[in-house]
Every structure is written in structure tokens, then in C-alpha cells.
Amino acid sequence: MKSSRFSEEQIIGILKQAQSGMKIVDLCRMHGISDVTFYKWRSKYGGMEVSEAKRLRVLEAENRKLKQLLADTILENNAIKDVLSKKW
């Protein structure tokens, strides 16, 4: 996945500028982003503070690790079942 040019802190700052009354078109032009990107950010980070965004990043990383562990365990279980199902 492509990493963003902007950190969560910067994204939240941009969203706060929009909440303060700045036009979204001007805001997007100033920061060099598309309006689609702005609306995606608003749906993900809207109403968040910086500390909440950092916590979200930590939780997403932990979730990714747990999903990988689960996938590895399922793969191992299937391999063991396959070996045990064969008749010697």
C-alpha cells in the first residue's frame, strides 16, 4: 500500500482548517490534494484528535499482526490435517 505524503497530524490539521470555514476547493489547491482525497480523509479522520489518530494507527498495526498470525495458524492446521489424513 502506498504511504501518504501527509502524517495523521497534518491530515487532522487540514480537516480542522476546513471546519474553521475555509473553502474545500481552496484548501485542496493549497495543499496539493484532490477533493476525493479530502473527503476520504474526512470520512476516516473526521472529528478525531491527534492522540486518537495515533491510537488508531497502533490498533491497525496490531490487527494486521493478529490477522497474519491467524492465517499462519490456519495454514499449519491444514497442513497437519493433510498429513494425518494420508494412510501409511
PyMOL Python script that loads the backbone (N, CA, C, O; Angstrom):
from pymol import cmd

cmd.read_pdbstr("""\
ATOM      1  N   MET A   1       0.834  -1.173   0.000  1.00  0.00           N
ATOM      2  CA  MET A   1       0.000   0.000   0.000  1.00  0.00           C
ATOM      3  C   MET A   1       0.879   1.237   0.000  1.00  0.00           C
ATOM      4  O   MET A   1       1.892   1.291   0.698  1.00  0.00           O
ATOM      5  N   LYS A   2       0.491   2.219  -0.778  1.00  0.00           N
ATOM      6  CA  LYS A   2       1.260   3.443  -0.893  1.00  0.00           C
ATOM      7  C   LYS A   2       1.121   4.273   0.376  1.00  0.00           C
ATOM      8  O   LYS A   2       0.021   4.465   0.893  1.00  0.00           O
ATOM      9  N   SER A   3       2.244   4.757   0.863  1.00  0.00           N
ATOM     10  CA  SER A   3       2.181   5.592   2.067  1.00  0.00           C
ATOM     11  C   SER A   3       1.828   7.024   1.678  1.00  0.00           C
ATOM     12  O   SER A   3       2.101   7.474   0.565  1.00  0.00           O
ATOM     13  N   SER A   4       1.226   7.709   2.607  1.00  0.00           N
ATOM     14  CA  SER A   4       0.754   9.060   2.362  1.00  0.00           C
ATOM     15  C   SER A   4       1.889  10.067   2.505  1.00  0.00           C
ATOM     16  O   SER A   4       2.830   9.857   3.270  1.00  0.00           O
ATOM     17  N   ARG A   5       1.788  11.147   1.768  1.00  0.00           N
ATOM     18  CA  ARG A   5       2.742  12.243   1.924  1.00  0.00           C
ATOM     19  C   ARG A   5       2.511  12.975   3.234  1.00  0.00           C
ATOM     20  O   ARG A   5       3.399  13.659   3.742  1.00  0.00           O
ATOM     21  N   PHE A   6       1.328  12.827   3.769  1.00  0.00           N
ATOM     22  CA  PHE A   6       0.918  13.570   4.949  1.00  0.00           C
ATOM     23  C   PHE A   6       0.806  12.637   6.150  1.00  0.00           C
ATOM     24  O   PHE A   6       0.344  11.503   6.025  1.00  0.00           O
ATOM     25  N   SER A   7       1.226  13.116   7.297  1.00  0.00           N
ATOM     26  CA  SER A   7       1.067  12.352   8.533  1.00  0.00           C
ATOM     27  C   SER A   7      -0.356  12.559   9.054  1.00  0.00           C
ATOM     28  O   SER A   7      -1.091  13.421   8.573  1.00  0.00           O
ATOM     29  N   GLU A   8      -0.721  11.753  10.039  1.00  0.00           N
ATOM     30  CA  GLU A   8      -2.052  11.902  10.616  1.00  0.00           C
ATOM     31  C   GLU A   8      -2.236  13.292  11.218  1.00  0.00           C
ATOM     32  O   GLU A   8      -3.321  13.869  11.141  1.00  0.00           O
ATOM     33  N   GLU A   9      -1.175  13.826  11.815  1.00  0.00           N
ATOM     34  CA  GLU A   9      -1.250  15.152  12.421  1.00  0.00           C
ATOM     35  C   GLU A   9      -1.547  16.215  11.363  1.00  0.00           C
ATOM     36  O   GLU A   9      -2.360  17.114  11.579  1.00  0.00           O
ATOM     37  N   GLN A  10      -0.870  16.095  10.210  1.00  0.00           N
ATOM     38  CA  GLN A  10      -1.091  17.060   9.138  1.00  0.00           C
ATOM     39  C   GLN A  10      -2.509  16.927   8.569  1.00  0.00           C
ATOM     40  O   GLN A  10      -3.164  17.927   8.275  1.00  0.00           O
ATOM     41  N   ILE A  11      -2.969  15.688   8.418  1.00  0.00           N
ATOM     42  CA  ILE A  11      -4.313  15.455   7.884  1.00  0.00           C
ATOM     43  C   ILE A  11      -5.359  16.066   8.802  1.00  0.00           C
ATOM     44  O   ILE A  11      -6.292  16.726   8.342  1.00  0.00           O
ATOM     45  N   ILE A  12      -5.201  15.845  10.095  1.00  0.00           N
ATOM     46  CA  ILE A  12      -6.161  16.400  11.056  1.00  0.00           C
ATOM     47  C   ILE A  12      -6.102  17.921  11.047  1.00  0.00           C
ATOM     48  O   ILE A  12      -7.130  18.580  11.197  1.00  0.00           O
ATOM     49  N   GLY A  13      -4.916  18.482  10.874  1.00  0.00           N
ATOM     50  CA  GLY A  13      -4.784  19.931  10.766  1.00  0.00           C
ATOM     51  C   GLY A  13      -5.510  20.479   9.551  1.00  0.00           C
ATOM     52  O   GLY A  13      -6.158  21.524   9.624  1.00  0.00           O
ATOM     53  N   ILE A  14      -5.402  19.774   8.433  1.00  0.00           N
ATOM     54  CA  ILE A  14      -6.101  20.198   7.221  1.00  0.00           C
ATOM     55  C   ILE A  14      -7.611  20.117   7.429  1.00  0.00           C
ATOM     56  O   ILE A  14      -8.344  21.011   7.006  1.00  0.00           O
ATOM     57  N   LEU A  15      -8.074  19.063   8.073  1.00  0.00           N
ATOM     58  CA  LEU A  15      -9.511  18.927   8.330  1.00  0.00           C
ATOM     59  C   LEU A  15     -10.012  20.017   9.271  1.00  0.00           C
ATOM     60  O   LEU A  15     -11.134  20.500   9.118  1.00  0.00           O
ATOM     61  N   LYS A  16      -9.195  20.403  10.235  1.00  0.00           N
ATOM     62  CA  LYS A  16      -9.587  21.471  11.157  1.00  0.00           C
ATOM     63  C   LYS A  16      -9.681  22.819  10.429  1.00  0.00           C
ATOM     64  O   LYS A  16     -10.521  23.655  10.762  1.00  0.00           O
ATOM     65  N   GLN A  17      -8.805  23.021   9.427  1.00  0.00           N
ATOM     66  CA  GLN A  17      -8.888  24.241   8.631  1.00  0.00           C
ATOM     67  C   GLN A  17     -10.218  24.290   7.881  1.00  0.00           C
ATOM     68  O   GLN A  17     -10.831  25.351   7.758  1.00  0.00           O
ATOM     69  N   ALA A  18     -10.660  23.134   7.381  1.00  0.00           N
ATOM     70  CA  ALA A  18     -11.941  23.084   6.677  1.00  0.00           C
ATOM     71  C   ALA A  18     -13.089  23.343   7.635  1.00  0.00           C
ATOM     72  O   ALA A  18     -14.072  23.982   7.260  1.00  0.00           O
ATOM     73  N   GLN A  19     -12.981  22.856   8.868  1.00  0.00           N
ATOM     74  CA  GLN A  19     -14.034  23.085   9.853  1.00  0.00           C
ATOM     75  C   GLN A  19     -14.110  24.556  10.257  1.00  0.00           C
ATOM     76  O   GLN A  19     -15.172  25.054  10.630  1.00  0.00           O
ATOM     77  N   SER A  20     -12.981  25.237  10.177  1.00  0.00           N
ATOM     78  CA  SER A  20     -12.975  26.645  10.582  1.00  0.00           C
ATOM     79  C   SER A  20     -13.627  27.551   9.542  1.00  0.00           C
ATOM     80  O   SER A  20     -13.796  28.745   9.789  1.00  0.00           O
ATOM     81  N   GLY A  21     -13.996  27.003   8.383  1.00  0.00           N
ATOM     82  CA  GLY A  21     -14.740  27.794   7.410  1.00  0.00           C
ATOM     83  C   GLY A  21     -14.022  28.017   6.105  1.00  0.00           C
ATOM     84  O   GLY A  21     -14.566  28.687   5.227  1.00  0.00           O
ATOM     85  N   MET A  22     -12.835  27.494   5.935  1.00  0.00           N
ATOM     86  CA  MET A  22     -12.110  27.657   4.679  1.00  0.00           C
ATOM     87  C   MET A  22     -12.770  26.812   3.599  1.00  0.00           C
ATOM     88  O   MET A  22     -13.226  25.701   3.873  1.00  0.00           O
ATOM     89  N   LYS A  23     -12.825  27.323   2.387  1.00  0.00           N
ATOM     90  CA  LYS A  23     -13.441  26.589   1.290  1.00  0.00           C
ATOM     91  C   LYS A  23     -12.610  25.346   0.977  1.00  0.00           C
ATOM     92  O   LYS A  23     -11.380  25.395   0.965  1.00  0.00           O
ATOM     93  N   ILE A  24     -13.292  24.246   0.727  1.00  0.00           N
ATOM     94  CA  ILE A  24     -12.625  22.974   0.494  1.00  0.00           C
ATOM     95  C   ILE A  24     -11.812  23.013  -0.793  1.00  0.00           C
ATOM     96  O   ILE A  24     -10.722  22.444  -0.855  1.00  0.00           O
ATOM     97  N   VAL A  25     -12.332  23.677  -1.815  1.00  0.00           N
ATOM     98  CA  VAL A  25     -11.613  23.775  -3.091  1.00  0.00           C
ATOM     99  C   VAL A  25     -10.286  24.497  -2.893  1.00  0.00           C
ATOM    100  O   VAL A  25      -9.252  24.051  -3.389  1.00  0.00           O
ATOM    101  N   ASP A  26     -10.317  25.616  -2.165  1.00  0.00           N
ATOM    102  CA  ASP A  26      -9.093  26.383  -1.906  1.00  0.00           C
ATOM    103  C   ASP A  26      -8.131  25.591  -1.027  1.00  0.00           C
ATOM    104  O   ASP A  26      -6.919  25.620  -1.240  1.00  0.00           O
ATOM    105  N   LEU A  27      -8.664  24.897  -0.058  1.00  0.00           N
ATOM    106  CA  LEU A  27      -7.851  24.103   0.848  1.00  0.00           C
ATOM    107  C   LEU A  27      -7.137  22.983   0.088  1.00  0.00           C
ATOM    108  O   LEU A  27      -5.948  22.742   0.299  1.00  0.00           O
ATOM    109  N   CYS A  28      -7.854  22.318  -0.778  1.00  0.00           N
ATOM    110  CA  CYS A  28      -7.265  21.230  -1.575  1.00  0.00           C
ATOM    111  C   CYS A  28      -6.181  21.771  -2.505  1.00  0.00           C
ATOM    112  O   CYS A  28      -5.128  21.152  -2.657  1.00  0.00           O
ATOM    113  N   ARG A  29      -6.430  22.901  -3.117  1.00  0.00           N
ATOM    114  CA  ARG A  29      -5.449  23.505  -4.017  1.00  0.00           C
ATOM    115  C   ARG A  29      -4.197  23.924  -3.246  1.00  0.00           C
ATOM    116  O   ARG A  29      -3.078  23.746  -3.729  1.00  0.00           O
ATOM    117  N   MET A  30      -4.385  24.475  -2.060  1.00  0.00           N
ATOM    118  CA  MET A  30      -3.270  24.948  -1.254  1.00  0.00           C
ATOM    119  C   MET A  30      -2.358  23.790  -0.826  1.00  0.00           C
ATOM    120  O   MET A  30      -1.136  23.939  -0.798  1.00  0.00           O
ATOM    121  N   HIS A  31      -2.952  22.644  -0.494  1.00  0.00           N
ATOM    122  CA  HIS A  31      -2.161  21.510  -0.009  1.00  0.00           C
ATOM    123  C   HIS A  31      -1.813  20.514  -1.110  1.00  0.00           C
ATOM    124  O   HIS A  31      -1.083  19.554  -0.864  1.00  0.00           O
ATOM    125  N   GLY A  32      -2.319  20.728  -2.309  1.00  0.00           N
ATOM    126  CA  GLY A  32      -1.987  19.866  -3.438  1.00  0.00           C
ATOM    127  C   GLY A  32      -2.637  18.492  -3.373  1.00  0.00           C
ATOM    128  O   GLY A  32      -2.020  17.489  -3.731  1.00  0.00           O
ATOM    129  N   ILE A  33      -3.884  18.447  -2.916  1.00  0.00           N
ATOM    130  CA  ILE A  33      -4.612  17.185  -2.840  1.00  0.00           C
ATOM    131  C   ILE A  33      -5.894  17.313  -3.656  1.00  0.00           C
ATOM    132  O   ILE A  33      -6.345  18.418  -3.959  1.00  0.00           O
ATOM    133  N   SER A  34      -6.470  16.174  -4.003  1.00  0.00           N
ATOM    134  CA  SER A  34      -7.741  16.215  -4.722  1.00  0.00           C
ATOM    135  C   SER A  34      -8.882  16.288  -3.716  1.00  0.00           C
ATOM    136  O   SER A  34      -8.714  15.990  -2.534  1.00  0.00           O
ATOM    137  N   ASP A  35     -10.043  16.691  -4.211  1.00  0.00           N
ATOM    138  CA  ASP A  35     -11.190  16.762  -3.317  1.00  0.00           C
ATOM    139  C   ASP A  35     -11.627  15.363  -2.885  1.00  0.00           C
ATOM    140  O   ASP A  35     -12.177  15.200  -1.796  1.00  0.00           O
ATOM    141  N   VAL A  36     -11.390  14.356  -3.720  1.00  0.00           N
ATOM    142  CA  VAL A  36     -11.703  12.971  -3.339  1.00  0.00           C
ATOM    143  C   VAL A  36     -10.857  12.546  -2.144  1.00  0.00           C
ATOM    144  O   VAL A  36     -11.353  11.915  -1.211  1.00  0.00           O
ATOM    145  N   THR A  37      -9.575  12.900  -2.184  1.00  0.00           N
ATOM    146  CA  THR A  37      -8.689  12.593  -1.064  1.00  0.00           C
ATOM    147  C   THR A  37      -9.172  13.281   0.201  1.00  0.00           C
ATOM    148  O   THR A  37      -9.192  12.678   1.274  1.00  0.00           O
ATOM    149  N   PHE A  38      -9.560  14.537   0.077  1.00  0.00           N
ATOM    150  CA  PHE A  38     -10.054  15.265   1.240  1.00  0.00           C
ATOM    151  C   PHE A  38     -11.253  14.569   1.849  1.00  0.00           C
ATOM    152  O   PHE A  38     -11.313  14.413   3.069  1.00  0.00           O
ATOM    153  N   TYR A  39     -12.206  14.146   1.038  1.00  0.00           N
ATOM    154  CA  TYR A  39     -13.421  13.515   1.562  1.00  0.00           C
ATOM    155  C   TYR A  39     -13.126  12.133   2.146  1.00  0.00           C
ATOM    156  O   TYR A  39     -13.785  11.715   3.098  1.00  0.00           O
ATOM    157  N   LYS A  40     -12.144  11.420   1.588  1.00  0.00           N
ATOM    158  CA  LYS A  40     -11.736  10.143   2.189  1.00  0.00           C
ATOM    159  C   LYS A  40     -11.125  10.388   3.566  1.00  0.00           C
ATOM    160  O   LYS A  40     -11.418   9.672   4.524  1.00  0.00           O
ATOM    161  N   TRP A  41     -10.274  11.408   3.651  1.00  0.00           N
ATOM    162  CA  TRP A  41      -9.678  11.742   4.944  1.00  0.00           C
ATOM    163  C   TRP A  41     -10.764  12.126   5.934  1.00  0.00           C
ATOM    164  O   TRP A  41     -10.716  11.721   7.095  1.00  0.00           O
ATOM    165  N   ARG A  42     -11.730  12.896   5.492  1.00  0.00           N
ATOM    166  CA  ARG A  42     -12.787  13.351   6.392  1.00  0.00           C
ATOM    167  C   ARG A  42     -13.613  12.174   6.904  1.00  0.00           C
ATOM    168  O   ARG A  42     -14.039  12.167   8.060  1.00  0.00           O
ATOM    169  N   SER A  43     -13.842  11.175   6.043  1.00  0.00           N
ATOM    170  CA  SER A  43     -14.603  10.012   6.498  1.00  0.00           C
ATOM    171  C   SER A  43     -13.798   9.171   7.479  1.00  0.00           C
ATOM    172  O   SER A  43     -14.374   8.542   8.367  1.00  0.00           O
ATOM    173  N   LYS A  44     -12.470   9.149   7.331  1.00  0.00           N
ATOM    174  CA  LYS A  44     -11.641   8.328   8.220  1.00  0.00           C
ATOM    175  C   LYS A  44     -11.248   9.079   9.491  1.00  0.00           C
ATOM    176  O   LYS A  44     -11.331   8.525  10.587  1.00  0.00           O
ATOM    177  N   TYR A  45     -10.826  10.324   9.355  1.00  0.00           N
ATOM    178  CA  TYR A  45     -10.276  11.077  10.483  1.00  0.00           C
ATOM    179  C   TYR A  45     -11.195  12.186  11.002  1.00  0.00           C
ATOM    180  O   TYR A  45     -10.814  12.906  11.924  1.00  0.00           O
ATOM    181  N   GLY A  46     -12.371  12.337  10.445  1.00  0.00           N
ATOM    182  CA  GLY A  46     -13.258  13.427  10.844  1.00  0.00           C
ATOM    183  C   GLY A  46     -13.614  13.373  12.319  1.00  0.00           C
ATOM    184  O   GLY A  46     -14.058  12.336  12.813  1.00  0.00           O
ATOM    185  N   GLY A  47     -13.427  14.466  13.020  1.00  0.00           N
ATOM    186  CA  GLY A  47     -13.765  14.544  14.430  1.00  0.00           C
ATOM    187  C   GLY A  47     -12.709  13.961  15.358  1.00  0.00           C
ATOM    188  O   GLY A  47     -12.916  13.925  16.571  1.00  0.00           O
ATOM    189  N   MET A  48     -11.601  13.512  14.829  1.00  0.00           N
ATOM    190  CA  MET A  48     -10.549  12.917  15.665  1.00  0.00           C
ATOM    191  C   MET A  48      -9.556  13.972  16.113  1.00  0.00           C
ATOM    192  O   MET A  48      -9.374  15.011  15.479  1.00  0.00           O
ATOM    193  N   GLU A  49      -8.929  13.665  17.218  1.00  0.00           N
ATOM    194  CA  GLU A  49      -7.783  14.437  17.679  1.00  0.00           C
ATOM    195  C   GLU A  49      -6.522  13.667  17.297  1.00  0.00           C
ATOM    196  O   GLU A  49      -6.594  12.508  16.886  1.00  0.00           O
ATOM    197  N   VAL A  50      -5.381  14.309  17.434  1.00  0.00           N
ATOM    198  CA  VAL A  50      -4.116  13.693  17.042  1.00  0.00           C
ATOM    199  C   VAL A  50      -3.846  12.431  17.860  1.00  0.00           C
ATOM    200  O   VAL A  50      -3.379  11.433  17.312  1.00  0.00           O
ATOM    201  N   SER A  51      -4.131  12.460  19.154  1.00  0.00           N
ATOM    202  CA  SER A  51      -3.871  11.291  20.003  1.00  0.00           C
ATOM    203  C   SER A  51      -4.747  10.105  19.588  1.00  0.00           C
ATOM    204  O   SER A  51      -4.310   8.955  19.638  1.00  0.00           O
ATOM    205  N   GLU A  52      -5.980  10.394  19.180  1.00  0.00           N
ATOM    206  CA  GLU A  52      -6.869   9.326  18.725  1.00  0.00           C
ATOM    207  C   GLU A  52      -6.368   8.723  17.416  1.00  0.00           C
ATOM    208  O   GLU A  52      -6.485   7.515  17.211  1.00  0.00           O
ATOM    209  N   ALA A  53      -5.813   9.549  16.528  1.00  0.00           N
ATOM    210  CA  ALA A  53      -5.293   9.054  15.254  1.00  0.00           C
ATOM    211  C   ALA A  53      -4.074   8.163  15.483  1.00  0.00           C
ATOM    212  O   ALA A  53      -3.901   7.149  14.806  1.00  0.00           O
ATOM    213  N   LYS A  54      -3.226   8.551  16.448  1.00  0.00           N
ATOM    214  CA  LYS A  54      -2.067   7.710  16.768  1.00  0.00           C
ATOM    215  C   LYS A  54      -2.522   6.375  17.338  1.00  0.00           C
ATOM    216  O   LYS A  54      -1.954   5.333  17.009  1.00  0.00           O
ATOM    217  N   ARG A  55      -3.528   6.396  18.178  1.00  0.00           N
ATOM    218  CA  ARG A  55      -4.073   5.156  18.747  1.00  0.00           C
ATOM    219  C   ARG A  55      -4.674   4.282  17.652  1.00  0.00           C
ATOM    220  O   ARG A  55      -4.526   3.060  17.683  1.00  0.00           O
ATOM    221  N   LEU A  56      -5.348   4.894  16.690  1.00  0.00           N
ATOM    222  CA  LEU A  56      -5.916   4.159  15.565  1.00  0.00           C
ATOM    223  C   LEU A  56      -4.815   3.459  14.767  1.00  0.00           C
ATOM    224  O   LEU A  56      -4.979   2.307  14.365  1.00  0.00           O
ATOM    225  N   ARG A  57      -3.698   4.149  14.537  1.00  0.00           N
ATOM    226  CA  ARG A  57      -2.585   3.556  13.801  1.00  0.00           C
ATOM    227  C   ARG A  57      -2.017   2.351  14.544  1.00  0.00           C
ATOM    228  O   ARG A  57      -1.695   1.335  13.926  1.00  0.00           O
ATOM    229  N   VAL A  58      -1.894   2.458  15.868  1.00  0.00           N
ATOM    230  CA  VAL A  58      -1.387   1.344  16.672  1.00  0.00           C
ATOM    231  C   VAL A  58      -2.347   0.162  16.615  1.00  0.00           C
ATOM    232  O   VAL A  58      -1.916  -0.982  16.471  1.00  0.00           O
ATOM    233  N   LEU A  59      -3.634   0.430  16.724  1.00  0.00           N
ATOM    234  CA  LEU A  59      -4.627  -0.640  16.669  1.00  0.00           C
ATOM    235  C   LEU A  59      -4.660  -1.316  15.301  1.00  0.00           C
ATOM    236  O   LEU A  59      -4.824  -2.533  15.216  1.00  0.00           O
ATOM    237  N   GLU A  60      -4.505  -0.536  14.231  1.00  0.00           N
ATOM    238  CA  GLU A  60      -4.490  -1.124  12.893  1.00  0.00           C
ATOM    239  C   GLU A  60      -3.264  -2.025  12.707  1.00  0.00           C
ATOM    240  O   GLU A  60      -3.359  -3.082  12.084  1.00  0.00           O
ATOM    241  N   ALA A  61      -2.120  -1.610  13.245  1.00  0.00           N
ATOM    242  CA  ALA A  61      -0.914  -2.440  13.150  1.00  0.00           C
ATOM    243  C   ALA A  61      -1.083  -3.732  13.944  1.00  0.00           C
ATOM    244  O   ALA A  61      -0.694  -4.805  13.482  1.00  0.00           O
ATOM    245  N   GLU A  62      -1.660  -3.629  15.130  1.00  0.00           N
ATOM    246  CA  GLU A  62      -1.896  -4.819  15.945  1.00  0.00           C
ATOM    247  C   GLU A  62      -2.883  -5.757  15.254  1.00  0.00           C
ATOM    248  O   GLU A  62      -2.697  -6.974  15.271  1.00  0.00           O
ATOM    249  N   ASN A  63      -3.918  -5.204  14.653  1.00  0.00           N
ATOM    250  CA  ASN A  63      -4.907  -6.003  13.936  1.00  0.00           C
ATOM    251  C   ASN A  63      -4.263  -6.727  12.756  1.00  0.00           C
ATOM    252  O   ASN A  63      -4.579  -7.888  12.498  1.00  0.00           O
ATOM    253  N   ARG A  64      -3.369  -6.056  12.043  1.00  0.00           N
ATOM    254  CA  ARG A  64      -2.668  -6.662  10.917  1.00  0.00           C
ATOM    255  C   ARG A  64      -1.811  -7.840  11.377  1.00  0.00           C
ATOM    256  O   ARG A  64      -1.781  -8.880  10.719  1.00  0.00           O
ATOM    257  N   LYS A  65      -1.113  -7.681  12.505  1.00  0.00           N
ATOM    258  CA  LYS A  65      -0.289  -8.766  13.046  1.00  0.00           C
ATOM    259  C   LYS A  65      -1.147  -9.957  13.469  1.00  0.00           C
ATOM    260  O   LYS A  65      -0.791 -11.107  13.212  1.00  0.00           O
ATOM    261  N   LEU A  66      -2.269  -9.677  14.113  1.00  0.00           N
ATOM    262  CA  LEU A  66      -3.144 -10.760  14.558  1.00  0.00           C
ATOM    263  C   LEU A  66      -3.755 -11.516  13.381  1.00  0.00           C
ATOM    264  O   LEU A  66      -3.897 -12.737  13.436  1.00  0.00           O
ATOM    265  N   LYS A  67      -4.113 -10.807  12.330  1.00  0.00           N
ATOM    266  CA  LYS A  67      -4.640 -11.468  11.137  1.00  0.00           C
ATOM    267  C   LYS A  67      -3.578 -12.364  10.503  1.00  0.00           C
ATOM    268  O   LYS A  67      -3.888 -13.459  10.035  1.00  0.00           O
ATOM    269  N   GLN A  68      -2.338 -11.906  10.488  1.00  0.00           N
ATOM    270  CA  GLN A  68      -1.248 -12.706   9.932  1.00  0.00           C
ATOM    271  C   GLN A  68      -1.022 -13.955  10.773  1.00  0.00           C
ATOM    272  O   GLN A  68      -0.821 -15.038  10.223  1.00  0.00           O
ATOM    273  N   LEU A  69      -1.051 -13.820  12.106  1.00  0.00           N
ATOM    274  CA  LEU A  69      -0.904 -14.986  12.982  1.00  0.00           C
ATOM    275  C   LEU A  69      -2.029 -15.994  12.759  1.00  0.00           C
ATOM    276  O   LEU A  69      -1.783 -17.199  12.724  1.00  0.00           O
ATOM    277  N   LEU A  70      -3.246 -15.514  12.609  1.00  0.00           N
ATOM    278  CA  LEU A  70      -4.378 -16.393  12.364  1.00  0.00           C
ATOM    279  C   LEU A  70      -4.223 -17.123  11.031  1.00  0.00           C
ATOM    280  O   LEU A  70      -4.485 -18.322  10.947  1.00  0.00           O
ATOM    281  N   ALA A  71      -3.804 -16.416  10.005  1.00  0.00           N
ATOM    282  CA  ALA A  71      -3.619 -17.041   8.697  1.00  0.00           C
ATOM    283  C   ALA A  71      -2.532 -18.107   8.753  1.00  0.00           C
ATOM    284  O   ALA A  71      -2.682 -19.176   8.160  1.00  0.00           O
ATOM    285  N   ASP A  72      -1.435 -17.827   9.463  1.00  0.00           N
ATOM    286  CA  ASP A  72      -0.356 -18.807   9.605  1.00  0.00           C
ATOM    287  C   ASP A  72      -0.839 -20.042  10.351  1.00  0.00           C
ATOM    288  O   ASP A  72      -0.516 -21.167   9.967  1.00  0.00           O
ATOM    289  N   THR A  73      -1.609 -19.841  11.412  1.00  0.00           N
ATOM    290  CA  THR A  73      -2.119 -20.965  12.209  1.00  0.00           C
ATOM    291  C   THR A  73      -3.074 -21.823  11.381  1.00  0.00           C
ATOM    292  O   THR A  73      -3.010 -23.050  11.446  1.00  0.00           O
ATOM    293  N   ILE A  74      -3.941 -21.206  10.617  1.00  0.00           N
ATOM    294  CA  ILE A  74      -4.868 -21.961   9.773  1.00  0.00           C
ATOM    295  C   ILE A  74      -4.097 -22.758   8.727  1.00  0.00           C
ATOM    296  O   ILE A  74      -4.436 -23.909   8.450  1.00  0.00           O
ATOM    297  N   LEU A  75      -3.072 -22.162   8.151  1.00  0.00           N
ATOM    298  CA  LEU A  75      -2.259 -22.859   7.158  1.00  0.00           C
ATOM    299  C   LEU A  75      -1.559 -24.063   7.777  1.00  0.00           C
ATOM    300  O   LEU A  75      -1.529 -25.137   7.176  1.00  0.00           O
ATOM    301  N   GLU A  76      -1.000 -23.896   8.964  1.00  0.00           N
ATOM    302  CA  GLU A  76      -0.351 -25.009   9.655  1.00  0.00           C
ATOM    303  C   GLU A  76      -1.349 -26.120   9.979  1.00  0.00           C
ATOM    304  O   GLU A  76      -1.055 -27.300   9.790  1.00  0.00           O
ATOM    305  N   ASN A  77      -2.522 -25.741  10.464  1.00  0.00           N
ATOM    306  CA  ASN A  77      -3.552 -26.737  10.784  1.00  0.00           C
ATOM    307  C   ASN A  77      -3.967 -27.523   9.547  1.00  0.00           C
ATOM    308  O   ASN A  77      -4.133 -28.741   9.612  1.00  0.00           O
ATOM    309  N   ASN A  78      -4.134 -26.842   8.430  1.00  0.00           N
ATOM    310  CA  ASN A  78      -4.495 -27.534   7.200  1.00  0.00           C
ATOM    311  C   ASN A  78      -3.396 -28.482   6.742  1.00  0.00           C
ATOM    312  O   ASN A  78      -3.682 -29.574   6.250  1.00  0.00           O
ATOM    313  N   ALA A  79      -2.143 -28.074   6.900  1.00  0.00           N
ATOM    314  CA  ALA A  79      -1.031 -28.939   6.519  1.00  0.00           C
ATOM    315  C   ALA A  79      -0.982 -30.175   7.415  1.00  0.00           C
ATOM    316  O   ALA A  79      -0.755 -31.281   6.926  1.00  0.00           O
ATOM    317  N   ILE A  80      -1.190 -30.003   8.703  1.00  0.00           N
ATOM    318  CA  ILE A  80      -1.187 -31.133   9.634  1.00  0.00           C
ATOM    319  C   ILE A  80      -2.342 -32.077   9.336  1.00  0.00           C
ATOM    320  O   ILE A  80      -2.157 -33.294   9.339  1.00  0.00           O
ATOM    321  N   LYS A  81      -3.521 -31.546   9.081  1.00  0.00           N
ATOM    322  CA  LYS A  81      -4.679 -32.377   8.741  1.00  0.00           C
ATOM    323  C   LYS A  81      -4.429 -33.157   7.452  1.00  0.00           C
ATOM    324  O   LYS A  81      -4.824 -34.316   7.333  1.00  0.00           O
ATOM    325  N   ASP A  82      -3.776 -32.518   6.496  1.00  0.00           N
ATOM    326  CA  ASP A  82      -3.478 -33.174   5.233  1.00  0.00           C
ATOM    327  C   ASP A  82      -2.512 -34.341   5.429  1.00  0.00           C
ATOM    328  O   ASP A  82      -2.696 -35.407   4.841  1.00  0.00           O
ATOM    329  N   VAL A  83      -1.485 -34.144   6.254  1.00  0.00           N
ATOM    330  CA  VAL A  83      -0.515 -35.204   6.522  1.00  0.00           C
ATOM    331  C   VAL A  83      -1.161 -36.329   7.303  1.00  0.00           C
ATOM    332  O   VAL A  83      -0.914 -37.497   7.003  1.00  0.00           O
ATOM    333  N   LEU A  84      -1.977 -36.017   8.292  1.00  0.00           N
ATOM    334  CA  LEU A  84      -2.601 -37.048   9.124  1.00  0.00           C
ATOM    335  C   LEU A  84      -3.688 -37.812   8.383  1.00  0.00           C
ATOM    336  O   LEU A  84      -3.989 -38.949   8.748  1.00  0.00           O
ATOM    337  N   SER A  85      -4.277 -37.227   7.364  1.00  0.00           N
ATOM    338  CA  SER A  85      -5.355 -37.905   6.643  1.00  0.00           C
ATOM    339  C   SER A  85      -4.823 -38.974   5.678  1.00  0.00           C
ATOM    340  O   SER A  85      -5.579 -39.845   5.248  1.00  0.00           O
ATOM    341  N   LYS A  86      -3.547 -38.915   5.341  1.00  0.00           N
ATOM    342  CA  LYS A  86      -2.967 -39.912   4.440  1.00  0.00           C
ATOM    343  C   LYS A  86      -2.751 -41.217   5.180  1.00  0.00           C
ATOM    344  O   LYS A  86      -2.366 -41.231   6.349  1.00  0.00           O
ATOM    345  N   LYS A  87      -3.003 -42.303   4.490  1.00  0.00           N
ATOM    346  CA  LYS A  87      -2.779 -43.620   5.089  1.00  0.00           C
ATOM    347  C   LYS A  87      -1.359 -44.055   4.779  1.00  0.00           C
ATOM    348  O   LYS A  87      -0.880 -43.896   3.657  1.00  0.00           O
ATOM    349  N   TRP A  88      -0.702 -44.595   5.763  1.00  0.00           N
ATOM    350  CA  TRP A  88       0.682 -45.044   5.603  1.00  0.00           C
ATOM    351  C   TRP A  88       0.699 -46.436   5.157  1.00  0.00           C
ATOM    352  O   TRP A  88       1.771 -47.009   4.961  1.00  0.00           O
TER     353      TRP A  88
END
""", "prot")
cmd.dss("prot")
cmd.show_as("cartoon", "prot")
cmd.util.cbc("prot")
cmd.orient("prot")
